[in-house]
Each structure stands twice: as C-alpha cells, then as structure tokens.
Amino acid sequence: MSEEKNKEEQLMKDYVHDMNNKLSVILGGCLMIKRTHCLNCKVIPLLDSINNASLGLSDLLLKCREKMIGSCSSPLRRIDLDEKFQVGSLLHTELLRLGTEMTLDVDFRNQLSNGCSISADVTIIESAKQFINNIFFNAKKANATRISVVAVEHDAYVAIHIIDNGNGMSAETLECLGLSIASQTSTGEGTRIAKKLALQEGAVAEWSSPGIGAGCCVTVRITKYKSSV
C-alpha cells in the first residue's frame, strides 16, 4: 500500500511539474507576441489578462509543490549524478521535452567521471525540475534560441552550467538580480525562487554574462558525496 501511495504522490508531482512547464510556455508566448507583433494593438489587454491569470495559476502550483515536497523530507542519500546525466536518462529526456515546448535547442554535455555522486535529499529532483523550468523560461524571455547544459566535475564539488545565447546582461544588471529593477519585464521573483531552490538543497547558484548580446550562464555548484570514514 505504501509503495502504491508513493507512486500516486510521484504522479501528482509530475502533473504539477508539467502544468508549470506549460504555463511558462503561455507566459513566454504572451511576452513574445507583445514584443514582436502587438506593441500598440487592441489585444494587449487580453494578453495582459492571460498573463495575469497564468501567473496566478503558477503561484497556486508553487504552493502545491512546496506542500508536497515538505511532506517528503528524508535523510540524505547518495545520488549518482553521472547516471542522471547520461544521454537517454530521465533528466536528458525532460530537458529535451522542455526545450521543445519552449522552442529552444538543447545541447547536453556530461563531463562527469563514472559514479560521480552528490549527497542530497530526495527533494532535489523536484527542486531541480522547477529550477530548470525557471532558467529555461528566463532564457526564452531574453530571446535565447539555444541552451547548453554542461556538467563538470571538480575535486570537491560538481558544477552544472546552463548557458544560453540570449541577450546577455550588463555588470550592473547582474549585481541587481533578484530585484525588480534588474529588468523591465520582471519582478525579480523568478531569480529569488531559483536561488532559494538551490540553497534549500545545499547548492549555490550564480549568474554570469560576458555582457549585452553575449548570452548568460547560470552555474549551480553542489558538494560531492563523501564516503564515511
């Protein structure tokens, strides 16, 4: 019975995640239409209405996700990242699917050694899904058409780089990330949520960009698994 309940809970999480992805596509679509076709047209109020309703639904899904994750906390366990980053894995499939929905070409590169692992809670999977959705959506807003996801192993940690070919950011904008003044089209809430998701899983996320027109890179650093002595 317990196993069946776990399967039902996981199915519900997958549904919530998929709905959140599709809402991101709607939000991104409204933004792109306003930018490219409807700067002064009569359907702007309708697009704003769709946008606001989608944001409201996104907030509800976020609360639902947080409630489900909060009920699933468990002791840390070893998670094989190399396995997760293999071509054809669930993570690879999910990234490609999300890229297709947001019309982004996704390049997937695994530079981890065999068996490279981290120590994490099971909630990291759900947090990672929401984090990636957030980053892909922001890349689309910045007019990106391509994203590279690169996993690199270091002595004490693993770095996951998510690199897009979008508009890029100035040094001043990078310093203001998470504040509403960082962008004319954003409240900064997405960046704050992404940072929170990383921190609650014991990871650190940072943003970098060579400058305007040169794309952006989001890097997540996670401590590697340490064997008991």
N, C-alpha and C positions, 0 to 999 in steps of 0.2 A: 504494500500500500504506500509506504514511504517513497519507494522508487517511482511509483506512478505519480505521486504528488510532485516530486522533483521535476519529472518530465513536463507536467502541466505548467509548473511555475516557469520553466525554461521556455516553453512555448509562448507563454504570455509575455515574457521579456523580449522574445524575438518579434512578436507582433508589435509591441510598443516601439522597439527599435526601428522596425520597418516603416511604421507610421511616421516616426520622427524624420526619417530619411525623405519620405515623400513630401512632408510639409516643407522641408528645406528646399526641395525642387520647386514647389509652388512659390515660396518666398523669393527664391533666386529668379524664377521666371518673371514675377511681378516687377522686380527691380530692373531686370534687363529690358523688359518692354518699356518701362518708364524712361529708361536712359536712351534707348535707341529709336523708339517709334512714337512715343506719346508724351513728349515734353510739355505740350500745351493742349493736348486733345481732351475731349469731353469725358473720356472713360477713366481719367485719373482718379476721381472719387471712388469709382467701382474698384480699381486696382488697390487703392488705399484700404477699402473695406475688406477685400480678400486678404491683404497683407495683415491687417489688424486681427482678423478672425484666426488666421493661421498662427500668429504669434500667441494668441490666447490658447489655442489648442496645444501649441508647443509647450507652454507653461504647465498645462494640465498633465501632459505626458511626462514632463520632467519630474513633477511631484510624484506621479505614479511610479516612475523608475526608481526614484530615491527611496520610496517606501519599500519597494520590492528588494532593492539592494540592501537596505538597512536590516531586513529580516533574514539575510543570508550570510551574515558575518561568520567567519570560521577561522581557525588557526592558520597561520601562514603555511604554504606548501611550496614545493619546488615545481616550477613551471618551465618546461623546455622551450625556450624561445626559438631555437634553431628549427625545431619541428614546426612551430607555428608559422615560421617564415618560409617554409618550403613552397615552391610553386605547386598549385593544386590544393593547398591546405584550405581550411575554412576561412582563415584570415585573408588569404590571397583571393579566394572566390568572392568574399564580402567586399574587398577593396575594388575589384573589377566591376561588381554589380553597382556599387555606389558611384563609381566613375561613369558608368553607362547612364545611370539615372540623371547625373548632373552634367552629362556630355563633356567629361574630362578623360583624356587619355592617361592611363595609369601605368607607370613603369615600376616594377617591383624588383629590388635587388637585395639579396641575402649575403652578407659578408661575415656571418657568424660561424664559429667553429662547431663541429659536431658535438651536440649535447650542451651547448651554451645555455645556461639557465639563470633564472632570477628567483628570488624568494618573494612570494606575493599571496594575497588573499584571492579567493575565487572571484571576488567582485571586480577584479582588474579587467576581466573580459568585458563586462558590461560597461565599465568606465571607458575602456579603450574604444568600444563601438561608438559611444556618444562623443568622445574626444575627436575621433577621426571624422565623424559626420560634421562636427563643428568646423574643423580645419578645412575640409573639402568645400563646405558652404562658403566660408570666408574667401577661399581661393577663387571660387566662381564669381563672387561679388567683385573681386579685384581683376576680373577679366582673364583669368588663367584658362588655358586650354589643355595644359598638361601638368601632371603631378608625378614626381618620383618619390617612392618610399624606400629608403635605404637603411638597413640595419647593420651597424658597425660594432665590433667587439673591442673593448679596451681592457686593460689589466684588471681594473676593479669595477667597471660598470659597462653597460650596453647603451649605446646612443642610437636612437631612431630618428632619422632626418626625413622630414616631409617637405619637399622642395617644389615650389610651383613657378610657372613662368608668367605670373601676373604683373600687376602694375608696380609692385615693389613699394618700399617705404623709405621716407627720409629718416635721418637720425633723430630728428625732433619727434616724428610720429612714433618711432619705436620707444622713445622714452615715455610717451603718453599712453601706451597700450593699456587697455582696461578702463580708460577714462573716456567719457563721451566726446571730448574734444579731439580725440585721435582720428576720428573720421566723420565726414558729413553725413554718411549713410548708416551710422551705427551708434548705439548707446554704450558700447564697450562691454555689454553684458556677456557676449559670446566669449571674449577673451578671458573674462573673470571666471566664467564657468569652466573653461578649458584648464586654467591654472589650478582651480580648486579640484577638478577631477584628477589631475596629475598628483597633486600634493596628498590627497586622501589615499592614494595608492603607494605613497612613499617615493614618488618620482618628482623630477623637476622639469618644467617646460620653459623654453625661452625662444624668443623670436629674433631673427636677424634678417638683414637685407643689404645688398651692396648699394642700394639707392633707388630712386624713382626710375621705373621702367626696367628694373633688373631682377624682378621676382622676389620671392620671400622664402625663408626656410624656418620651419618650426622644428626644434630639436627637443626630444624627450630623453632624459638620462635616468637609468634605473640601475640600482646596485646589483651586482651579480650574486648568484647564490654562493653561500659559504658553507662548506661541509662542517659538521660538528666535530670539535676536537676532543 
